[in-house]
């Protein structure tokens, strides 16, 4: 990295950043009360609020959002006439999944092979630490040249929309000239990237019921309607023979015309087993960034351990449907409901419940903020040119902010490059990536302030 005062300051702050990330990762801040107690999220929110207050932020507040979660807000005034930049991250995390599959404890930040491992290390507690590093570096080198608003969400991973509805009810709170969403990631470790598109999502639960209770499979099997078998047929109907997503009436043939993702690179990043094929057709970029994708993220059925020879009377699954830009998530939800009802066999009773929804997002990459970020990325990553890619994930708040503030320039950066394995076991963050992106964000704020000077 080219020596400069901001970069030198960030480098000196990395040990402190590791200590702080260790403290933040230690909170079991899964927003789902069925997985972790609400007190863990509340404690994480207070930690974030205290960190903002210690940095001199004003109006620091814990915002009680309509979904029952808390988001953290703070304001750091800049020079008179300076533009306002909103910095976003979230402190809530995905469940740990199979704890036994973690090499080190999921809620203890652990250094291994040059990376820091822990749930939320990259997605997105590390994103908040990135913001702190950038601001501290600027303070040590002449001051922060813009007014900064920070919002740290408490239920992003659940997709329950609490912060979106709060923002709609308080439209002036998050208004800014530019918005930096610190919740995406470089396309490849060491390759500076901004994310231009996000898929939207809908999350539903489907339950199939066929009888008043389970029945002996010897006495009744063969005629008794098997609820689990019915659910399996429903789930299978959501995929074509090649694995492509099929929802009746939902287009699934769009193409991505930007940065491509070689199939062999994807296989390596996804750790696909030797001999196992990828699903779908078209380029990998088409499948990830331009087309819908359905995933069965959970299923309730009799476990193998302790199984009895009986015909299941009830079965339930949770389904995630990612929706690409250009498709409306609400309409996709209606089509998914209709598809499931149509493909439920044997007149089984099916009930559907939506548990989350967010619209897709497409950024304006021609805005002045992108020029400021490209120059900043060039400083933080010498010899590399900023790339623009899509991301298959969803950040529902982005579309809300774009609708509320159509004049705002929205950029997405972050620490979730492929090696981070976010949402999986053994999530990690690269401290080098944290350092470089903090330097980039600091220089972006300087560049953006200059671009707005009259």
Order of alpha helices (4+ residues) and beta strands (2+ residues): alpha-alpha-beta-beta-beta-beta-beta-alpha-beta-alpha-beta-beta-beta-beta-alpha-alpha-alpha-beta-beta-beta-alpha-beta-beta-alpha-beta-alpha-beta-beta-alpha
